[in-house]
Amino acid sequence: QVQLVESGGGLVQAGGSLRLSCAASGSIFRINVMGWYHQAPGKQRELVALITSGESTKYADSVKGRFIISRDNAKNTVYLQMNSLKPEDTAVYYCQAISADWGTVWGQGTQVTVSS
């Protein structure tokens, strides 16, 4: 099994940047995909970005050109660099890991608040 711990959230002004980190521990070698999702109050959790074990990436249209997902295999960590932040990016951000062997695991979430 894998455990995920997110960090890096906080309060930032519109136009600013934040970098989220998601550290994985456990059976990390079996992870196929890692992703970031966000959930705003009263809304469903939505995909922000994902990265596969082959380094392919996918982004939500709303963050293309502003956010970058990357991974450091030596540190077992996935990052989400968020630039040009907008108030509508305000949400709880969750890290997700998917394995063909054991399914899906979520982190506890980290709050991102963008003030106008």
Order of alpha helices (4+ residues) and beta strands (2+ residues): beta-beta-beta-beta-beta-beta-beta-beta-beta-beta-beta
